[in-house]
């Protein structure tokens, strides 16, 4: 037995030595390539030794390198050198990019390279030696190649190397490693890889090579898709915006120009949903400040975001342009270079100064590029704020989840706003909050909020009853979300307390909106409606006290607050009360545009005060909502939401046609840049109709 074991290890040792001796150039390529990829992670994300990332990097280095075996040994050096130079360039670019944006570079941003001329001084100032050290790796490879040239290595390999076999074996090993990467990836990993918006996370999990390959694919996809179907898309666009139906709900109403000359500040409330405003525990509302603001302003109770994979960025895009999200990919990352009509652009034409504020990095969702393109003059993002960045410190209340906490953020927003107020006659801005973002796990940082429930329990034998208190929501998905939202509401309250006490902002209107739902499952939300205190489980549908909460109810529960508020008492009297018309994010621009005296002639939504109960909200998945029904496009079924409603025979079919047309035309505008290319055609046709 011992002799067999000893023989096995001797044979293994001999095979390893033989492999190293006959694959010195390939192994040198692998080691140098891996060293560069590891170091770029060390100097950026600091996860140099993450096992899953190492495996993924190694897999791709092996797969790419395996094809070198198909080249004659004396020419393999050139193949591997080209790969290492590409890697070095990739590492240098991303190292420098990370220094500025705390993120990684994208092929989609290559078109903006020319703009760096204005910031070259700051580039030189921030450049580090570690940003350029990656250029040494190809030189190291050259030195090793030079040494091999002085030996008989290449001549020997020309005789003994079996190129096709080595290529196949190496490729197979690389594919096995890559398979391990994807097998061990979670749903969150896949989601973030597909969306590509959180670049740091993708690099930390999948490595720089896979990130860059995935980014190239996502960058090229919209470029290819825009090459086909232009004529048909353009005709559809022209037909839609020159039809009689498009003008059906145009015209003035009692709110026309009511905000002309007023400043506008949007408050983008991360993950805030409307049902929170109806929750109360032990006499304390879950969102007391938001409720107060809603009671003082104009509160739209049936307002729905229309987001796709772009989530928050989709909300920004749809609100500012009245276009739907893209059918494939996110506009902010795939179609950011088109010409869009937006609220900031139109207000700039009226002399407004425009700005955006966010506690996260400007590279997130490509905002560094998109916000200026949408018309924002200035951006105040992560680098504009000072806070304790120790994310691992549980006592650090200045850092929650993705970065700066809302309270610390609003605290520093105040002086920036004061300066803007002093130096500008009119301004429009967007303030994007951050803390109320999943996974809602920072319970120790959210502050105290008693969600306990007291109920009366009687002993069936003795008949004695007593009050029992349970805090069953604490630690559940929905409970944690309520705690997080309560914190975000408190931060919002502190900001509006400042606004109310300030001598400024009497000429300013604040528009608050929830960007999208919290992405909680129907089962998680059911804890609010059907928790059985006695069993500690959800009630069955057979229980007489069971409250129906089906898939339709869950979709309808995804509405978010939309509030127009001002401290100006005269204006507040005119913009006050609840508005219960069904309304989508794409209706914001036409509605506010009428109030501000601006118009987007290519809006997909409507002024809600013109269309009223005739409005319908189409979602990117083809579902739609009216004041009568919610329609599920996946199964062609619907739920009546207005008791006693009688639907005309063609009600569903007409709305299906309209929904499909909106999605089709909106996507055509985005993919084929039709406002730029065909907008003038529509304008001339409309002018001709007026003359005739």
N, C-alpha and C positions, 0 to 999 in steps of 0.2 A: 504493500500500500504506500509506504513512504517513498519507495523507488518511483512509483507511478506519479506521485505528487511532485517529487523532485524533477522528474522528466518533463512534466507539464510546464513547470515554471522555467526550466532551462529553455524549452522550446518557445515559450512565450517571450522570454527575454531576448532570444535570438531573433524572433519575428519583429519585435519592437525596434531592436538595433538596426535590422535590415530595412525596416520601413523608414526610420529616420535617415539612414544613410542614402536611401534612394529617393527621398522626398524633401530634401533640405530646402529647396527653393519654395516649394508649396508651404511647408511648415513655417518658414520665415514670413511668408505673406500672411498666413493665418495669425501668427503671434503679433506682428506689427499692426495688422488691421484691428485685432481685438484690443490691443493696448491703446490705440487711438480712440476707439469707441468708449472704452472704459474711462479714459482720462477726461473726455468731454463731458461725461456724466458726473465725474467727480467734481469738476469745476463749475457745473451748473446745478443739476438736481441733487448732487451729493449721494447718489445711490450706486456707487461704482461696483459694489459686489452683490447686487440683487440677483438672486439665482435665476429667476424666470427671465429676466432681461438678458443675462449672460447667455442663456440657452438660445434665446431668440436671435441675438446678435451672431452667435456662433453658427446657428443654422443658416443664416443668410450669407455669412462670409464663406461657408463651405459650399453652398449652392452656387454662388457667383463664381467662386474659385474653381469649382469642379470642371467648368468648361475650358479652363486653361490646359487640362490634360489632352484636349483635342488638338492642341497646337504642338508642333514639334518642340522638343526640349530646348533647343537653342533659341527658340522664339518665345518661350513661355515667360521669360523675364519681362518682355514688352507688355504682354497681356496683364500680368499681375501689377506691373508698375502703373499702367493706366488706371486700374481699379483703385490702387492706393492713392494716386493723385486725386481721383474723384472723391474718395473718402476724406482726404486732407482738406480739400476745398470745402466740402460739406461741413466738416468739423470747425474750420475757421469761421465760416459764415455764421453758423449757429452759435458759436462761442461769442462772437461780437454781438449778434442779435440778442442773445440772452442778457448780455451786459446792459443793454438799453431797455429791453421790453420784458425781461424775466419770462420769456417764452422762446419758442423756436421758429425759425424762418419757414416761409411757405413759398412754393413756386408761384402761387397766385399773386404774390406781392412783388414779383420781379418787375412788373410794370411801373412800380413806384420808385425804383432805384434812382431815377433821374432827379427825384425830389431831395435826395440826400445832399445835394450840393449846398443847400442853405444851412446844413447842420454839420458840415465837415469839421469845423473847429472843435465842436463838442465830441465828434467821433475820435479825433486825434487825442483829445484830452482824456477820454475814457479808455482808450486802447491799452491793453495789458500784454505783457510778454506771453502769458499763457494762451492768449487768443491766437498767437502766431506760431506757437511751438509745434503745431501739427504738421507744418511744412517740413519738419526734420525727419519725419517717418519715411517719406519716399527717398530722401537722401541716405537714410540708414539702410534701406532696402538696396539701393544702388551700391553701397560699400560692400554689403554681403555678396551681392552678385559679382562684384569685381574680384573678390577673393575666390569665389567659385570658378571664375574664368581662368584663374592661375593654376587650377587643378584640372584633373581629367574628368571632372564631374559631368559636364554636358556631353562629352563624347561617350562616356560610359552609359549615361541615361538614354542616348539615342539608340543604343543597342538593346538594353534590357527593359526599358519602360513599355508597359502595355497601356497605352493611353485610353482606349475606349473602356477597358475594364476599370481602370482607376477613376475615370469620369463617372461611370455608372455607380460604383461603390460609394464614392464621395457624395454624389448627388443623393443617393438613397439615405445615407447617414444624415445629411443636411435636412432632408424632407422629414425624417423621423423626429429630429429635434424640433423642427417647425410644427409638426403635428402635436408634439408635447405642449408647445406654447399655446396652441389654440384649444387643446383639450382642457388645460388647466385654467383657461381664461374664464372669468365670470360674465354674467349678463351685462354688468356695468362696464367691464372691460370692452366687450364687443360694442356696446352702445357708444362709448366714448371714442373708440377707434373709427366707427362709422361716421360719427358726427364731426370728429377731428377738431372740435372747438377748444377742448382742453388739451392743448398741445403738450404741456408739461406732463400731464398724467399719461398720455400716450407714450411719450419717450421713456418715462419712468417704468412703464409696464412692458412695452414692446421693443424698446431700444430705438436708436436714432435712424438706423437703416430702414426698418419697417415703417417707421413714421414717415420718412421722406418718400418711400415708394408709395405709400397710401396717399400722401399729400399730392404727389404727382398725378395719380389716377383721378383723385377728386378734382384737381385743377383742370385736367384735360377733358373730363366728362362733359361739362357744360360747353366747352369750346367745340367739341364734335357735334353735340346735339344742336347747337345753333347753326350748323352748316346745312341742315336739312329742314325742309318744310317751310321755308321763309314765305314763299308766295301765298300759300294757304293761310298761314298765320297772319300775314299782313292784311289779307282780304277779310278775314274774320274780325280783326281789330277795327278796320274801317267800317265794316257793316254794323258792328255793335255800336260804335260811337256816333254813327250818323242815322241810326234808327229813331223812329218817333218815340219808342218806349223809354229811351235814355233820358228824355226831357220831361217825362211824365210827372216827376215829383220835384221839378225845379221851381224856383220862384222865391219870393220873399215871404217871411213870416214875422211874428212879433219880436223875434230875437235877432233879426237882421241888423248887423253892424253894432249890436249892443256892446261889444267888447272892442270896438275900433279905438285904437290908441292906448289900450291897457297892456300892461306887461303880462306875460304868460309864463308860469313855471309849472312844468309837469313833475309830479312825484310818482315815480315808477316803483310800486310796492311789490317787492319780490314775494311771490307765492301767497299773496293775501287773497282769501276767498270770502265770499259774501256770507256764507252760513255761519262764519265765526261771529258775525255781528249779532246773531240771535242767541248765542250761547251765554249762559250765566251760571256761575257756581257760587253758592253761599252768598248770594246778594251782590257779587262783583262780576261785571261783564268781562268777557274775554278780550274785547277790544273797546274799552270805554272811550278812548280818545277818538278813534275812527268813528264811533257811533255819534259822538258829539259833533264832529266835523260834518258828518252826513246830515244831522238834524239842522245844522246852520246853513247848509248849502243846497245845491240841486243834486239829488241822489238818484242815480239810474239803477233801479233794482234788478233789472233783467239784462245785465250787460255780460257779454261772453267774448273771451279771447278766441282767436282763430289760429292757433299755433300748430306748427309741424315739428320736424326734428330740430329746427332752429330755436325752439322754446323762447327764451327772453328776447333774443335778437329778432325773431319773427314778430313778436309783439311790437318792438320798436319800429320795425319796417312797416308793418301794416297800419299802425297808428299814424305814422308820419306821412304815408303815401297813399293810403286807401287802396292798396293792392294786396292780394292774397300772398301767402308764402309760396315759394317755388315748389313745383311738383316733385322735383328731385334735388336733394341737397338743400343748403341754406343760402339765402340771398347774400347774407353778410360774408360768407366764405367763398361762394361760387359765382355770384352774379353782382358783385359789388361795383363793377366798373361800368354799369349802365347809367343812363340818364333818367332820373326819377324826379317827378314833381313832389316836393315835400313842404311841410309846414315851415321849417327853418328857412328854406330857400325863398318862399313867398313872403315871409315876414322880413327877411333881409332886404327884399326889394322895396319894402315900406320904411326902411331905415332902422330896423331892429338889430341890436347886437345879440348874437346867439351863442349858447354855450351848453356843454354837457358835463355832468359830474357823476363820478362812480368811484367806489372804494376799491374796485378790482383793477387789474392791469388793463391797459388800453389794448393789448394784443388779444385779450379774450374776445371771442367772436369777431376778431378782425376789426374792432371798433376804431383802432388807430387810423385805419384807412377809410372805413365806411362813414364815420361821423363827419369828417370834413366834406366827404362827397355828398352827404345829405344836407349840408348847409350850416353846420356848426362852426362858428369862428374859432372858439377855444374849447379845450378839453381839460378838465381837472380830474385826473384819475389817480391811481394809487400813489404815484410819486409826489402828489400834491399834499399828502397828509402825513402827519407824524404820529406814530403809535408803537406800542410794544409788539414786536413781531415774533415773540417767542410763542409759537403755536402749541408747544408741548406743556406750557405752564398752565395748570388747571385754575390758578388764581388770577390769570391774566384776563381781565374783563374787557381789554381793548382789542382782543383778537377772538373772533367767533367764526368757526367753520372756514370760510374762504379768505378771510382777511379782517380788515378793520371792522369793529363792531358798529352797529347803526348809531349808538349813542355817541361814540367817539367821532364818527363820521359827521353827523349833524352838527356836533360841537364846532367842527372846523369848517363846515359849509357856511356857517353864519358869517364870519368875517369876509369870506369871498363874496357872498351875496351882498353884504353891506357895501363893499367896494364897487360891485357891479351897479347897484342902485344909485350910488353917488355919481358915477362917471358916465351913465348912459340915460338918455331920455326915454328910450324904450328898449326892452330886452325880452328875449324868450329863451328858456332853458329847460333842460331835463335833468332831474336828480334821481339817480338810480340807486336804490338801497341794496343791501347785500346779505344781512344777517339771517333773514328768514328763508334760508335755502336748505334743502335736504342735505344731510340725513337727519336733522333735528335731534341731535344727540348731546348737546351741550347744556344739560339740565342745570348744572351747578352755576352756569353763567346767565341763565335767563331771569333769575330773580325769583322771589316768592310768588306763587299763585296757587291758592288752595282749590284743587279740583275735586275734593272729596264729596261724597254723596251720603246723606244719612237717610236710612229707610227703617220702617218698623217691621220687626220680625217676631212672629208668635210661635211658641212651642205648641205643637199639635197635641201633645199629651197633657201638659199642665194648663195650657191656655194662656200662660203668661206671655206678655209682649214687652219688648224693649227696643230702644233705638240702637241701630247698628250703623257705624260709620265706615265707609270703604273708600279707598282712593284707587279704584280699579283702573282708572285711565292712566295713572302714572306709569311710565315705562312702555306703554303701548305706542304704536305708530301715531295714532290720532292724538293721543294725550301729549306726546312730545311735540307734535306740530302745534297744538293749542298753546303749550308753554312758550314755544319759539315765537308764535304770532303775538302772544301777550307781551313779550319783550319788545318785538318790533313796534307794536302799538305804543308802548311806553316811550320809546325813542322818538316816534312820530309826535307824540303828545308834547314832549319837551321842546321840539322844534317849533310847533305851532304856538306854544306858550310864548316863545321868544317873538314870533311874528306878531302875535296879538299885543304884546307889551312894547313892541318897537314903535317908534314914531314914523317909520318908513312903511313901505308896502301898501299904502292906501290906494295906490293905482295899480295893484298887482292882483291877478287872479291865479289861484292855485288849482290845478287839475290833477286829481289823484286817481290812479287806476291800479288794479291788481294785474300783474303781467300774465299769469297763467295759474292753473290749479297746482296743488302741492304734489300731484302724482301719487296719491294714496289709493290703495285698492278699495274696491267696494266692500270687501270683508273687513278691512281696517276701519272704514267709516261706519260700518254697521254697529260698532261698539257704542256709538253715540245714541243709537235708536233702539237696539234690541239686546242689550246686555242684561242677563239674568243675575241679579245680586245673590240669589240663594245658591245657584249652581256654579256661579263663577264662569259661565259659558254663554254663548249667544243663544237666544231663544230659537226654537224651531218654528217653522212657518205654520205649524199646526197650533201653536200657542195663541189663545184668544187675544192676548195683549201684543201680539207681534205686529210691528209697523212695517208695511211693505216698503222695501228699498231695493228695487230691481236695477237692472242695467240702465234702463231709461232714467230712473231717478238719479242714478249715479252720474250720468252724463249731464242731466239738468242741474246737478249740484255743483258743477264746475264753473258757475258764474263767479265773477269777481266784482269788487266795488268799482264804481266809476262816479266820481264826485267833482262838481265844480264849486269852488269855495272862494270867498273873498271877505276881507275884513271891512271893506268899503260898505257902509250901512245902506247907502242909497242903492248901490248895485245889488247888494244881497237881497233886498226886497223884491228885485225883479228875477233873480236867479235863486229860487227857493222851492223846496218841496220835493216830493217823490215823482219820478217818471218811470212808469212800469211798462213802456213799450219794449218789446224784444229788440235788442240792439247788439251789434257786433263791433269788434275792434275797427273794422274797415269803415264804420259809420262815424268815427270820431272826427276825422279830417273834414268831411262835408258839413257836419254839425257845427263844429267849432269854426270852420272856415266861414260859414254864413255869419256867425257872430262877430268874427274878426274882420270881415270884409275882404277875404281872399277866396280864391276858387281854384280847385283842381279839376280841370275839364276832363281828366281821364281817371276819375275816381270810380272804384267798383262799389262803394257804399253810397249811402244817401243821408241827407239831413234828416235826422229822426223826427224833427218837428214838422216836416213836410210829408213824409211817408207814413208815419205813425203806425197804426196796427196793420198796415199792408206790408210792413217790413218783414224780411226773413234773413236769417243768418246761415250762411253756408260754411261748412268746415272743410279743411283740406282733404279729409278722407271721404268727402261726398255726402256726409250726413248734413241735414239742415233742420233748422228750428224756426217755427212761426209762433204767433200767439195762440195757435190752436193745436199744433202737433209737434212732436219730435220724430223725425224720420231717420231710420237706420239704413244706410245705403248698402251695408254688407248683406243684409237679409231681406231687403225690400219690404220692411215692415215699419210700423209707426205706432206711437202712443198718443192718444188724445189727451191734451193737458188742460183743455178748457171744457169744463163739464157742460154737457148738452150741445156741444158744437156739432153742426151739420156741415159736412164737407161737400162741395160741388163735385160732380162726377169727374171733372178734369183737374181737380185741385192738385193732386199729387203729380200727375204727369206734367202739368205746366211748371210746377216748381222744380221738378227734376230737370226739365229742359233749361230753365233759368240758372239753376245751380251749376249744371255742367258747362253752360256758356260762360258764366263768371269765372270758373276755374280755368277753362280753356283760354279765354281772352287774357286774363291776368297773367297766366304762365307764359303766353306768347309775348306779352309786353316785356316780361323779365328776360326770357331766353333770347329773343331777337331784337331787343333794344328798340321797340317799336315807337315809343314816345319820341325818341330822337329821329328815327328813320321815316316814320309815317305820320307823325303828329301834324305836320304842316298840311299833309293831304287831307286829313279830317277837317282841319280848320277852314281850308279853302272850300271844301264841299259844303260845310255848314254856312259859310258866307254866301255861297251861290244860292242855297235854298232860301236864305233870308231875302236876298234880292228878288228872286222869282216870286 
